[in-house]
Amino acid sequence: MGRTAFVFPGQGSQRVGMGLDLVQQWPYLIDRYYGPADDILGIPLSTLCWQGPAEDLGDMRITQPAMLLTSVAALAVLRAQGAEPDAVAGHSLGEFAALVCASVLTWTDALRLVRTRGELMASVTEKEPGRMAAVVGLRLAVVERLCLQASDDTGEIVEIANHNDFTQVVVSGQLAAVDRLLELVVEAGASRTVILRITGPAHCSLMSGVADEYAAALESVEFRDPVLPTYSGSGGVRVTSGAAAKGFLRAQLTGRVLWTDVVEHLATDGVNRFVEVGPGKTLSGLCGRILPGALVHRTGDAEQLKQTVDAVVRAEGRG
């Protein structure tokens, strides 16, 4: 029958109104998650998720806890309705939600950590403006070579941030270097380039200046061993302990996300159904391209979530 993985999206999937449809359908989420999140962080996170404005929601100090909260709420509904994963993984920021699902972190500890993560990353961006961009239609090795050329041409940093699928690579770096890289990839035959809705150069060496402070934040909370198979985008491999989970989170601040490797490892372990837990459709699209024929489901609104529950529970023989 195959196994089911819950996969959790990261920055770039945020949108004004995310989660609102869910709390209208399942109001208990407000008292259980949204209200406590507002109190823990001391900001109107619920209102920012549901009403925006988009500019504020796009600030990574807000984006990161907002995405975590929305994914945790969707996860709660899935589980309440009887849908359970056989394995979990998260893309970048989404790795925190995956660790919540696997009982490595409590959702409140994860919320505090991603708030700190967003603040630290934003502090880098304020000192050294940067951006991220997706390159579609070229293989990883080609983009790696062109990153080196763009860095040589500009004297600035541009590096691989994400290997999302076989022909989608995300780069991250300083403004002039990213701009030059985009010129080079078009010349090399890229079918499309997209500047991402992420306000800073994540997953590259520009973040090294806040690595120690980030590591200290990770050390401040308890990481338990995962209770179900969990895969990290930092290593592209299975996480076997709480200590390993912490190490992978530390590494992903400055290192690339190996999403293609994650999906291939999940497939090797028998996964053929992917549920994107949270807003958007980025990961369901990537999983479908990496594994043609895989079953993909979304939870971005109440109707999608209900359809996903029906499919997953039926597949597991619990319906």
C-alpha positions as protocol buffer text, in pm:
chain_id: "A"
residue {
  index: 1
  type: MET
  ca { x: 0 y: 0 z: 0 }
}
residue {
  index: 2
  type: GLY
  ca { x: 292 y: 235 z: 64 }
}
residue {
  index: 3
  type: ARG
  ca { x: 369 y: 468 z: 351 }
}
residue {
  index: 4
  type: THR
  ca { x: 273 y: 828 z: 423 }
}
residue {
  index: 5
  type: ALA
  ca { x: 509 y: 1116 z: 502 }
}
residue {
  index: 6
  type: PHE
  ca { x: 400 y: 1449 z: 648 }
}
residue {
  index: 7
  type: VAL
  ca { x: 620 y: 1723 z: 503 }
}
residue {
  index: 8
  type: PHE
  ca { x: 630 y: 2077 z: 640 }
}
residue {
  index: 9
  type: PRO
  ca { x: 696 y: 2389 z: 428 }
}
residue {
  index: 10
  type: GLY
  ca { x: 924 y: 2679 z: 507 }
}
residue {
  index: 11
  type: GLN
  ca { x: 955 y: 3048 z: 426 }
}
residue {
  index: 12
  type: GLY
  ca { x: 808 y: 3160 z: 98 }
}
residue {
  index: 13
  type: SER
  ca { x: 482 y: 2967 z: 146 }
}
residue {
  index: 14
  type: GLN
  ca { x: 334 y: 3229 z: 378 }
}
residue {
  index: 15
  type: ARG
  ca { x: 22 y: 3418 z: 271 }
}
residue {
  index: 16
  type: VAL
  ca { x: -220 y: 3656 z: 439 }
}
residue {
  index: 17
  type: GLY
  ca { x: -519 y: 3457 z: 563 }
}
residue {
  index: 18
  type: MET
  ca { x: -327 y: 3135 z: 630 }
}
residue {
  index: 19
  type: GLY
  ca { x: -492 y: 2931 z: 902 }
}
residue {
  index: 20
  type: LEU
  ca { x: -808 y: 3142 z: 912 }
}
residue {
  index: 21
  type: ASP
  ca { x: -1016 y: 2883 z: 730 }
}
residue {
  index: 22
  type: LEU
  ca { x: -901 y: 2620 z: 978 }
}
residue {
  index: 23
  type: VAL
  ca { x: -990 y: 2814 z: 1292 }
}
residue {
  index: 24
  type: GLN
  ca { x: -1331 y: 2898 z: 1147 }
}
residue {
  index: 25
  type: GLN
  ca { x: -1393 y: 2526 z: 1098 }
}
residue {
  index: 26
  type: TRP
  ca { x: -1219 y: 2412 z: 1418 }
}
residue {
  index: 27
  type: PRO
  ca { x: -1242 y: 2701 z: 1670 }
}
residue {
  index: 28
  type: TYR
  ca { x: -1065 y: 2506 z: 1945 }
}
residue {
  index: 29
  type: LEU
  ca { x: -739 y: 2587 z: 1764 }
}
residue {
  index: 30
  type: ILE
  ca { x: -762 y: 2946 z: 1890 }
}
residue {
  index: 31
  type: ASP
  ca { x: -747 y: 2856 z: 2259 }
}
residue {
  index: 32
  type: ARG
  ca { x: -506 y: 2568 z: 2211 }
}
residue {
  index: 33
  type: TYR
  ca { x: -253 y: 2728 z: 1977 }
}
residue {
  index: 34
  type: TYR
  ca { x: -317 y: 3078 z: 1846 }
}
residue {
  index: 35
  type: GLY
  ca { x: -395 y: 3249 z: 2177 }
}
residue {
  index: 36
  type: PRO
  ca { x: -101 y: 3089 z: 2359 }
}
residue {
  index: 37
  type: ALA
  ca { x: 133 y: 3177 z: 2069 }
}
residue {
  index: 38
  type: ASP
  ca { x: 33 y: 3543 z: 2093 }
}
residue {
  index: 39
  type: ASP
  ca { x: 99 y: 3536 z: 2468 }
}
residue {
  index: 40
  type: ILE
  ca { x: 432 y: 3353 z: 2443 }
}
residue {
  index: 41
  type: LEU
  ca { x: 577 y: 3590 z: 2183 }
}
residue {
  index: 42
  type: GLY
  ca { x: 405 y: 3907 z: 2299 }
}
residue {
  index: 43
  type: ILE
  ca { x: 296 y: 3995 z: 1946 }
}
residue {
  index: 44
  type: PRO
  ca { x: -41 y: 3964 z: 1765 }
}
residue {
  index: 45
  type: LEU
  ca { x: 80 y: 3665 z: 1563 }
}
residue {
  index: 46
  type: SER
  ca { x: -273 y: 3535 z: 1503 }
}
residue {
  index: 47
  type: THR
  ca { x: -386 y: 3865 z: 1352 }
}
residue {
  index: 48
  type: LEU
  ca { x: -75 y: 3883 z: 1135 }
}
residue {
  index: 49
  type: CYS
  ca { x: -145 y: 3532 z: 1001 }
}
residue {
  index: 50
  type: TRP
  ca { x: -511 y: 3600 z: 931 }
}
residue {
  index: 51
  type: GLN
  ca { x: -513 y: 3969 z: 832 }
}
residue {
  index: 52
  type: GLY
  ca { x: -157 y: 4069 z: 752 }
}
residue {
  index: 53
  type: PRO
  ca { x: -49 y: 4311 z: 623 }
}
residue {
  index: 54
  type: ALA
  ca { x: 160 y: 4111 z: 375 }
}
residue {
  index: 55
  type: GLU
  ca { x: 464 y: 4333 z: 429 }
}
residue {
  index: 56
  type: ASP
  ca { x: 470 y: 4250 z: 800 }
}
residue {
  index: 57
  type: LEU
  ca { x: 401 y: 3881 z: 741 }
}
residue {
  index: 58
  type: GLY
  ca { x: 695 y: 3875 z: 498 }
}
residue {
  index: 59
  type: ASP
  ca { x: 938 y: 3993 z: 767 }
}
residue {
  index: 60
  type: MET
  ca { x: 1125 y: 3677 z: 867 }
}
residue {
  index: 61
  type: ARG
  ca { x: 1089 y: 3771 z: 1234 }
}
residue {
  index: 62
  type: ILE
  ca { x: 714 y: 3720 z: 1178 }
}
residue {
  index: 63
  type: THR
  ca { x: 720 y: 3471 z: 889 }
}
residue {
  index: 64
  type: GLN
  ca { x: 904 y: 3202 z: 1080 }
}
residue {
  index: 65
  type: PRO
  ca { x: 679 y: 3176 z: 1389 }
}
residue {
  index: 66
  type: ALA
  ca { x: 372 y: 3231 z: 1171 }
}
residue {
  index: 67
  type: MET
  ca { x: 459 y: 2938 z: 945 }
}
residue {
  index: 68
  type: LEU
  ca { x: 539 y: 2717 z: 1244 }
}
residue {
  index: 69
  type: LEU
  ca { x: 210 y: 2803 z: 1410 }
}
residue {
  index: 70
  type: THR
  ca { x: 4 y: 2743 z: 1096 }
}
residue {
  index: 71
  type: SER
  ca { x: 167 y: 2405 z: 1034 }
}
residue {
  index: 72
  type: VAL
  ca { x: 123 y: 2296 z: 1397 }
}
residue {
  index: 73
  type: ALA
  ca { x: -247 y: 2388 z: 1383 }
}
residue {
  index: 74
  type: ALA
  ca { x: -297 y: 2189 z: 1061 }
}
residue {
  index: 75
  type: LEU
  ca { x: -110 y: 1896 z: 1214 }
}
residue {
  index: 76
  type: ALA
  ca { x: -338 y: 1903 z: 1519 }
}
residue {
  index: 77
  type: VAL
  ca { x: -647 y: 1880 z: 1301 }
}
residue {
  index: 78
  type: LEU
  ca { x: -503 y: 1598 z: 1093 }
}
residue {
  index: 79
  type: ARG
  ca { x: -427 y: 1397 z: 1404 }
}
residue {
  index: 80
  type: ALA
  ca { x: -760 y: 1473 z: 1565 }
}
residue {
  index: 81
  type: GLN
  ca { x: -926 y: 1332 z: 1254 }
}
residue {
  index: 82
  type: GLY
  ca { x: -719 y: 1013 z: 1267 }
}
residue {
  index: 83
  type: ALA
  ca { x: -451 y: 1088 z: 1005 }
}
residue {
  index: 84
  type: GLU
  ca { x: -101 y: 989 z: 1120 }
}
residue {
  index: 85
  type: PRO
  ca { x: 231 y: 984 z: 935 }
}
residue {
  index: 86
  type: ASP
  ca { x: 472 y: 698 z: 895 }
}
residue {
  index: 87
  type: ALA
  ca { x: 758 y: 948 z: 856 }
}
residue {
  index: 88
  type: VAL
  ca { x: 817 y: 1323 z: 867 }
}
residue {
  index: 89
  type: ALA
  ca { x: 1045 y: 1583 z: 711 }
}
residue {
  index: 90
  type: GLY
  ca { x: 1053 y: 1961 z: 684 }
}
residue {
  index: 91
  type: HIS
  ca { x: 1202 y: 2199 z: 432 }
}
residue {
  index: 92
  type: SER
  ca { x: 1432 y: 2449 z: 604 }
}
residue {
  index: 93
  type: LEU
  ca { x: 1215 y: 2625 z: 864 }
}
residue {
  index: 94
  type: GLY
  ca { x: 965 y: 2341 z: 824 }
}
residue {
  index: 95
  type: GLU
  ca { x: 1211 y: 2108 z: 993 }
}
residue {
  index: 96
  type: PHE
  ca { x: 1105 y: 2258 z: 1327 }
}
residue {
  index: 97
  type: ALA
  ca { x: 743 y: 2158 z: 1266 }
}
residue {
  index: 98
  type: ALA
  ca { x: 856 y: 1811 z: 1161 }
}
residue {
  index: 99
  type: LEU
  ca { x: 1042 y: 1778 z: 1491 }
}
residue {
  index: 100
  type: VAL
  ca { x: 727 y: 1882 z: 1677 }
}
residue {
  index: 101
  type: CYS
  ca { x: 537 y: 1610 z: 1491 }
}
residue {
  index: 102
  type: ALA
  ca { x: 802 y: 1355 z: 1591 }
}
residue {
  index: 103
  type: SER
  ca { x: 793 y: 1470 z: 1957 }
}
residue {
  index: 104
  type: VAL
  ca { x: 1153 y: 1589 z: 1945 }
}
residue {
  index: 105
  type: LEU
  ca { x: 1045 y: 1944 z: 2039 }
}
residue {
  index: 106
  type: THR
  ca { x: 737 y: 2080 z: 2208 }
}
residue {
  index: 107
  type: TRP
  ca { x: 549 y: 2321 z: 1986 }
}
residue {
  index: 108
  type: THR
  ca { x: 606 y: 2606 z: 2233 }
}
residue {
  index: 109
  type: ASP
  ca { x: 983 y: 2549 z: 2240 }
}
residue {
  index: 110
  type: ALA
  ca { x: 984 y: 2533 z: 1860 }
}
residue {
  index: 111
  type: LEU
  ca { x: 787 y: 2858 z: 1844 }
}
residue {
  index: 112
  type: ARG
  ca { x: 1040 y: 3039 z: 2063 }
}
residue {
  index: 113
  type: LEU
  ca { x: 1331 y: 2896 z: 1866 }
}
residue {
  index: 114
  type: VAL
  ca { x: 1199 y: 3003 z: 1526 }
}
residue {
  index: 115
  type: ARG
  ca { x: 1123 y: 3350 z: 1659 }
}
residue {
  index: 116
  type: THR
  ca { x: 1488 y: 3376 z: 1770 }
}
residue {
  index: 117
  type: ARG
  ca { x: 1603 y: 3226 z: 1440 }
}
residue {
  index: 118
  type: GLY
  ca { x: 1405 y: 3486 z: 1247 }
}
residue {
  index: 119
  type: GLU
  ca { x: 1541 y: 3772 z: 1459 }
}
residue {
  index: 120
  type: LEU
  ca { x: 1900 y: 3657 z: 1414 }
}
residue {
  index: 121
  type: MET
  ca { x: 1862 y: 3610 z: 1039 }
}
residue {
  index: 122
  type: ALA
  ca { x: 1696 y: 3951 z: 1008 }
}
residue {
  index: 123
  type: SER
  ca { x: 1986 y: 4111 z: 1196 }
}
residue {
  index: 124
  type: VAL
  ca { x: 2225 y: 3975 z: 933 }
}
residue {
  index: 125
  type: THR
  ca { x: 2010 y: 4107 z: 651 }
}
residue {
  index: 126
  type: GLU
  ca { x: 1999 y: 4455 z: 806 }
}
residue {
  index: 127
  type: LYS
  ca { x: 2380 y: 4467 z: 801 }
}
residue {
  index: 128
  type: GLU
  ca { x: 2434 y: 4286 z: 472 }
}
residue {
  index: 129
  type: PRO
  ca { x: 2139 y: 4296 z: 229 }
}
residue {
  index: 130
  type: GLY
  ca { x: 2093 y: 3979 z: 31 }
}
residue {
  index: 131
  type: ARG
  ca { x: 1837 y: 3772 z: -152 }
}
residue {
  index: 132
  type: MET
  ca { x: 1746 y: 3425 z: -265 }
}
residue {
  index: 133
  type: ALA
  ca { x: 1642 y: 3312 z: -611 }
}
residue {
  index: 134
  type: ALA
  ca { x: 1525 y: 2989 z: -771 }
}
residue {
  index: 135
  type: VAL
  ca { x: 1685 y: 2862 z: -1090 }
}
residue {
  index: 136
  type: VAL
  ca { x: 1473 y: 2623 z: -1295 }
}
residue {
  index: 137
  type: GLY
  ca { x: 1595 y: 2404 z: -1578 }
}
residue {
  index: 138
  type: LEU
  ca { x: 1961 y: 2349 z: -1488 }
}
residue {
  index: 139
  type: ARG
  ca { x: 2131 y: 2072 z: -1297 }
}
residue {
  index: 140
  type: LEU
  ca { x: 2295 y: 2132 z: -961 }
}
residue {
  index: 141
  type: ALA
  ca { x: 2651 y: 2097 z: -1089 }
}
residue {
  index: 142
  type: VAL
  ca { x: 2596 y: 2366 z: -1353 }
}
residue {
  index: 143
  type: VAL
  ca { x: 2456 y: 2614 z: -1101 }
}
residue {
  index: 144
  type: GLU
  ca { x: 2741 y: 2539 z: -860 }
}
residue {
  index: 145
  type: ARG
  ca { x: 2993 y: 2626 z: -1130 }
}
residue {
  index: 146
  type: LEU
  ca { x: 2809 y: 2946 z: -1220 }
}
residue {
  index: 147
  type: CYS
  ca { x: 2793 y: 3051 z: -855 }
}
residue {
  index: 148
  type: LEU
  ca { x: 3172 y: 3040 z: -846 }
}
residue {
  index: 149
  type: GLN
  ca { x: 3190 y: 3247 z: -1162 }
}
residue {
  index: 150
  type: ALA
  ca { x: 2941 y: 3505 z: -1031 }
}
residue {
  index: 151
  type: SER
  ca { x: 3141 y: 3536 z: -709 }
}
residue {
  index: 152
  type: ASP
  ca { x: 3461 y: 3583 z: -907 }
}
residue {
  index: 153
  type: ASP
  ca { x: 3296 y: 3844 z: -1130 }
}
residue {
  index: 154
  type: THR
  ca { x: 3152 y: 4052 z: -846 }
}
residue {
  index: 155
  type: GLY
  ca { x: 3373 y: 3983 z: -545 }
}
residue {
  index: 156
  type: GLU
  ca { x: 3057 y: 3896 z: -350 }
}
residue {
  index: 157
  type: ILE
  ca { x: 2906 y: 3576 z: -213 }
}
residue {
  index: 158
  type: VAL
  ca { x: 2647 y: 3361 z: -387 }
}
residue {
  index: 159
  type: GLU
  ca { x: 2603 y: 2997 z: -287 }
}
residue {
  index: 160
  type: ILE
  ca { x: 2368 y: 2703 z: -331 }
}
residue {
  index: 161
  type: ALA
  ca { x: 2096 y: 2722 z: -65 }
}
residue {
  index: 162
  type: ASN
  ca { x: 1850 y: 2447 z: -167 }
}
residue {
  index: 163
  type: HIS
  ca { x: 1858 y: 2151 z: -401 }
}
residue {
  index: 164
  type: ASN
  ca { x: 1480 y: 2132 z: -439 }
}
residue {
  index: 165
  type: ASP
  ca { x: 1445 y: 1886 z: -725 }
}
residue {
  index: 166
  type: PHE
  ca { x: 1655 y: 1757 z: -1011 }
}
residue {
  index: 167
  type: THR
  ca { x: 1631 y: 2082 z: -1208 }
}
residue {
  index: 168
  type: GLN
  ca { x: 1536 y: 2339 z: -942 }
}
residue {
  index: 169
  type: VAL
  ca { x: 1814 y: 2495 z: -741 }
}
residue {
  index: 170
  type: VAL
  ca { x: 1786 y: 2792 z: -503 }
}
residue {
  index: 171
  type: VAL
  ca { x: 2080 y: 3028 z: -459 }
}
residue {
  index: 172
  type: SER
  ca { x: 2146 y: 3271 z: -177 }
}
residue {
  index: 173
  type: GLY
  ca { x: 2388 y: 3559 z: -136 }
}
residue {
  index: 174
  type: GLN
  ca { x: 2468 y: 3926 z: -172 }
}
residue {
  index: 175
  type: LEU
  ca { x: 2270 y: 4136 z: -415 }
}
residue {
  index: 176
  type: ALA
  ca { x: 2522 y: 4193 z: -694 }
}
residue {
  index: 177
  type: ALA
  ca { x: 2639 y: 3831 z: -690 }
}
residue {
  index: 178
  type: VAL
  ca { x: 2286 y: 3692 z: -711 }
}
residue {
  index: 179
  type: ASP
  ca { x: 2202 y: 3934 z: -992 }
}
residue {
  index: 180
  type: ARG
  ca { x: 2512 y: 3824 z: -1184 }
}
residue {
  index: 181
  type: LEU
  ca { x: 2433 y: 3458 z: -1123 }
}
residue {
  index: 182
  type: LEU
  ca { x: 2085 y: 3507 z: -1269 }
}
residue {
  index: 183
  type: GLU
  ca { x: 2240 y: 3655 z: -1583 }
}
residue {
  index: 184
  type: LEU
  ca { x: 2474 y: 3360 z: -1615 }
}
residue {
  index: 185
  type: VAL
  ca { x: 2209 y: 3091 z: -1568 }
}
residue {
  index: 186
  type: VAL
  ca { x: 1987 y: 3248 z: -1834 }
}
residue {
  index: 187
  type: GLU
  ca { x: 2284 y: 3243 z: -2073 }
}
residue {
  index: 188
  type: ALA
  ca { x: 2338 y: 2877 z: -1979 }
}
residue {
  index: 189
  type: GLY
  ca { x: 1981 y: 2783 z: -2072 }
}
residue {
  index: 190
  type: ALA
  ca { x: 1778 y: 2810 z: -1752 }
}
residue {
  index: 191
  type: SER
  ca { x: 1408 y: 2798 z: -1834 }
}
residue {
  index: 192
  type: ARG
  ca { x: 1308 y: 3033 z: -1554 }
}
residue {
  index: 193
  type: THR
  ca { x: 1442 y: 3232 z: -1260 }
}
residue {
  index: 194
  type: VAL
  ca { x: 1238 y: 3358 z: -966 }
}
residue {
  index: 195
  type: ILE
  ca { x: 1335 y: 3597 z: -686 }
}
residue {
  index: 196
  type: LEU
  ca { x: 1197 y: 3439 z: -369 }
}
residue {
  index: 197
  type: ARG
  ca { x: 972 y: 3608 z: -115 }
}
residue {
  index: 198
  type: ILE
  ca { x: 1237 y: 3574 z: 154 }
}
residue {
  index: 199
  type: THR
  ca { x: 1394 y: 3889 z: 294 }
}
residue {
  index: 200
  type: GLY
  ca { x: 1751 y: 3773 z: 331 }
}
residue {
  index: 201
  type: PRO
  ca { x: 2023 y: 3526 z: 229 }
}
residue {
  index: 202
  type: ALA
  ca { x: 1933 y: 3209 z: 420 }
}
residue {
  index: 203
  type: HIS
  ca { x: 2139 y: 2889 z: 409 }
}
residue {
  index: 204
  type: CYS
  ca { x: 2469 y: 3047 z: 315 }
}
residue {
  index: 205
  type: SER
  ca { x: 2791 y: 3155 z: 481 }
}
residue {
  index: 206
  type: LEU
  ca { x: 2662 y: 3511 z: 529 }
}
residue {
  index: 207
  type: MET
  ca { x: 2472 y: 3375 z: 831 }
}
residue {
  index: 208
  type: SER
  ca { x: 2790 y: 3258 z: 1006 }
}
residue {
  index: 209
  type: GLY
  ca { x: 2808 y: 3574 z: 1219 }
}
residue {
  index: 210
  type: VAL
  ca { x: 2502 y: 3469 z: 1422 }
}
residue {
  index: 211
  type: ALA
  ca { x: 2582 y: 3096 z: 1432 }
}
residue {
  index: 212
  type: ASP
  ca { x: 2709 y: 3098 z: 1792 }
}
residue {
  index: 213
  type: GLU
  ca { x: 2407 y: 3285 z: 1923 }
}
residue {
  index: 214
  type: TYR
  ca { x: 2177 y: 3052 z: 1734 }
}
residue {
  index: 215
  type: ALA
  ca { x: 2357 y: 2747 z: 1873 }
}
residue {
  index: 216
  type: ALA
  ca { x: 2312 y: 2885 z: 2224 }
}
residue {
  index: 217
  type: ALA
  ca { x: 1938 y: 2917 z: 2165 }
}
residue {
  index: 218
  type: LEU
  ca { x: 1922 y: 2555 z: 2050 }
}
residue {
  index: 219
  type: GLU
  ca { x: 2107 y: 2447 z: 2363 }
}
residue {
  index: 220
  type: SER
  ca { x: 1846 y: 2620 z: 2581 }
}
residue {
  index: 221
  type: VAL
  ca { x: 1569 y: 2368 z: 2506 }
}
residue {
  index: 222
  type: GLU
  ca { x: 1532 y: 1992 z: 2535 }
}
residue {
  index: 223
  type: PHE
  ca { x: 1563 y: 1779 z: 2222 }
}
residue {
  index: 224
  type: ARG
  ca { x: 1417 y: 1430 z: 2265 }
}
residue {
  index: 225
  type: ASP
  ca { x: 1475 y: 1132 z: 2041 }
}
residue {
  index: 226
  type: PRO
  ca { x: 1220 y: 1111 z: 1756 }
}
residue {
  index: 227
  type: VAL
  ca { x: 927 y: 874 z: 1806 }
}
residue {
  index: 228
  type: LEU
  ca { x: 886 y: 812 z: 1434 }
}
residue {
  index: 229
  type: PRO
  ca { x: 1115 y: 818 z: 1129 }
}
residue {
  index: 230
  type: THR
  ca { x: 1237 y: 1176 z: 1079 }
}
residue {
  index: 231
  type: TYR
  ca { x: 1453 y: 1308 z: 796 }
}
residue {
  index: 232
  type: SER
  ca { x: 1666 y: 1622 z: 795 }
}
residue {
  index: 233
  type: GLY
  ca { x: 1715 y: 1847 z: 496 }
}
residue {
  index: 234
  type: SER
  ca { x: 2059 y: 1946 z: 624 }
}
residue {
  index: 235
  type: GLY
  ca { x: 2206 y: 1601 z: 581 }
}
residue {
  index: 236
  type: GLY
  ca { x: 1940 y: 1457 z: 356 }
}
residue {
  index: 237
  type: VAL
  ca { x: 1932 y: 1158 z: 593 }
}
residue {
  index: 238
  type: ARG
  ca { x: 1734 y: 1009 z: 879 }
}
residue {
  index: 239
  type: VAL
  ca { x: 1760 y: 1171 z: 1222 }
}
residue {
  index: 240
  type: THR
  ca { x: 1826 y: 908 z: 1489 }
}
residue {
  index: 241
  type: SER
  ca { x: 1846 y: 1114 z: 1809 }
}
residue {
  index: 242
  type: GLY
  ca { x: 1758 y: 1445 z: 1965 }
}
residue {
  index: 243
  type: ALA
  ca { x: 2125 y: 1541 z: 1966 }
}
residue {
  index: 244
  type: ALA
  ca { x: 2146 y: 1475 z: 1592 }
}
residue {
  index: 245
  type: ALA
  ca { x: 1831 y: 1680 z: 1531 }
}
residue {
  index: 246
  type: LYS
  ca { x: 1989 y: 1973 z: 1712 }
}
residue {
  index: 247
  type: GLY
  ca { x: 2308 y: 1939 z: 1510 }
}
residue {
  index: 248
  type: PHE
  ca { x: 2120 y: 1937 z: 1181 }
}
residue {
  index: 249
  type: LEU
  ca { x: 1926 y: 2251 z: 1279 }
}
residue {
  index: 250
  type: ARG
  ca { x: 2254 y: 2421 z: 1364 }
}
residue {
  index: 251
  type: ALA
  ca { x: 2407 y: 2318 z: 1031 }
}
residue {
  index: 252
  type: GLN
  ca { x: 2114 y: 2437 z: 820 }
}
residue {
  index: 253
  type: LEU
  ca { x: 2166 y: 2800 z: 923 }
}
residue {
  index: 254
  type: THR
  ca { x: 2468 y: 2829 z: 693 }
}
residue {
  index: 255
  type: GLY
  ca { x: 2436 y: 2511 z: 486 }
}
residue {
  index: 256
  type: ARG
  ca { x: 2223 y: 2398 z: 195 }
}
residue {
  index: 257
  type: VAL
  ca { x: 1892 y: 2212 z: 215 }
}
residue {
  index: 258
  type: LEU
  ca { x: 1911 y: 1875 z: 37 }
}
residue {
  index: 259
  type: TRP
  ca { x: 1541 y: 1829 z: -28 }
}
residue {
  index: 260
  type: THR
  ca { x: 1589 y: 1602 z: -328 }
}
residue {
  index: 261
  type: ASP
  ca { x: 1795 y: 1365 z: -112 }
}
residue {
  index: 262
  type: VAL
  ca { x: 1528 y: 1369 z: 159 }
}
residue {
  index: 263
  type: VAL
  ca { x: 1250 y: 1268 z: -80 }
}
residue {
  index: 264
  type: GLU
  ca { x: 1462 y: 996 z: -239 }
}
residue {
  index: 265
  type: HIS
  ca { x: 1545 y: 852 z: 104 }
}
residue {
  index: 266
  type: LEU
  ca { x: 1177 y: 857 z: 199 }
}
residue {
  index: 267
  type: ALA
  ca { x: 1093 y: 672 z: -121 }
}
residue {
  index: 268
  type: THR
  ca { x: 1363 y: 413 z: -51 }
}
residue {
  index: 269
  type: ASP
  ca { x: 1199 y: 357 z: 287 }
}
residue {
  index: 270
  type: GLY
  ca { x: 862 y: 290 z: 125 }
}
residue {
  index: 271
  type: VAL
  ca { x: 695 y: 631 z: 124 }
}
residue {
  index: 272
  type: ASN
  ca { x: 473 y: 701 z: -177 }
}
residue {
  index: 273
  type: ARG
  ca { x: 226 y: 949 z: -26 }
}
residue {
  index: 274
  type: PHE
  ca { x: 319 y: 1302 z: 81 }
}
residue {
  index: 275
  type: VAL
  ca { x: 99 y: 1534 z: 286 }
}
residue {
  index: 276
  type: GLU
  ca { x: 206 y: 1899 z: 286 }
}
residue {
  index: 277
  type: VAL
  ca { x: 114 y: 2018 z: 634 }
}
residue {
  index: 278
  type: GLY
  ca { x: 73 y: 2395 z: 627 }
}
residue {
  index: 279
  type: PRO
  ca { x: 3 y: 2664 z: 370 }
}
residue {
  index: 280
  type: GLY
  ca { x: 93 y: 2650 z: 5 }
}
residue {
  index: 281
  type: LYS
  ca { x: 174 y: 2383 z: -249 }
}
residue {
  index: 282
  type: THR
  ca { x: 551 y: 2409 z: -288 }
}
residue {
  index: 283
  type: LEU
  ca { x: 650 y: 2079 z: -129 }
}
residue {
  index: 284
  type: SER
  ca { x: 369 y: 1875 z: -280 }
}
residue {
  index: 285
  type: GLY
  ca { x: 484 y: 2003 z: -619 }
}
residue {
  index: 286
  type: LEU
  ca { x: 849 y: 1920 z: -553 }
}
residue {
  index: 287
  type: CYS
  ca { x: 768 y: 1572 z: -423 }
}
residue {
  index: 288
  type: GLY
  ca { x: 557 y: 1501 z: -729 }
}
residue {
  index: 289
  type: ARG
  ca { x: 839 y: 1606 z: -962 }
}
residue {
  index: 290
  type: ILE
  ca { x: 1108 y: 1412 z: -777 }
}
residue {
  index: 291
  type: LEU
  ca { x: 888 y: 1100 z: -762 }
}
residue {
  index: 292
  type: PRO
  ca { x: 649 y: 1094 z: -1059 }
}
residue {
  index: 293
  type: GLY
  ca { x: 349 y: 888 z: -959 }
}
residue {
  index: 294
  type: ALA
  ca { x: 372 y: 975 z: -590 }
}
residue {
  index: 295
  type: LEU
  ca { x: 44 y: 1070 z: -424 }
}
residue {
  index: 296
  type: VAL
  ca { x: 45 y: 1427 z: -292 }
}
residue {
  index: 297
  type: HIS
  ca { x: -203 y: 1608 z: -68 }
}
residue {
  index: 298
  type: ARG
  ca { x: -238 y: 1958 z: 75 }
}
residue {
  index: 299
  type: THR
  ca { x: -383 y: 2113 z: 389 }
}
residue {
  index: 300
  type: GLY
  ca { x: -388 y: 2482 z: 301 }
}
residue {
  index: 301
  type: ASP
  ca { x: -760 y: 2521 z: 369 }
}
residue {
  index: 302
  type: ALA
  ca { x: -1036 y: 2328 z: 543 }
}
residue {
  index: 303
  type: GLU
  ca { x: -1161 y: 2155 z: 230 }
}
residue {
  index: 304
  type: GLN
  ca { x: -814 y: 2038 z: 127 }
}
residue {
  index: 305
  type: LEU
  ca { x: -751 y: 1916 z: 480 }
}
residue {
  index: 306
  type: LYS
  ca { x: -1074 y: 1716 z: 491 }
}
residue {
  index: 307
  type: GLN
  ca { x: -996 y: 1554 z: 156 }
}
residue {
  index: 308
  type: THR
  ca { x: -646 y: 1470 z: 279 }
}
residue {
  index: 309
  type: VAL
  ca { x: -780 y: 1313 z: 598 }
}
residue {
  index: 310
  type: ASP
  ca { x: -1019 y: 1097 z: 397 }
}
residue {
  index: 311
  type: ALA
  ca { x: -741 y: 980 z: 166 }
}
residue {
  index: 312
  type: VAL
  ca { x: -485 y: 909 z: 439 }
}
residue {
  index: 313
  type: VAL
  ca { x: -723 y: 738 z: 682 }
}
residue {
  index: 314
  type: ARG
  ca { x: -865 y: 524 z: 402 }
}
residue {
  index: 315
  type: ALA
  ca { x: -514 y: 430 z: 286 }
}
residue {
  index: 316
  type: GLU
  ca { x: -416 y: 328 z: 638 }
}
residue {
  index: 317
  type: GLY
  ca { x: -729 y: 118 z: 675 }
}
residue {
  index: 318
  type: ARG
  ca { x: -863 y: 321 z: 966 }
}
residue {
  index: 319
  type: GLY
  ca { x: -1169 y: 452 z: 785 }
}
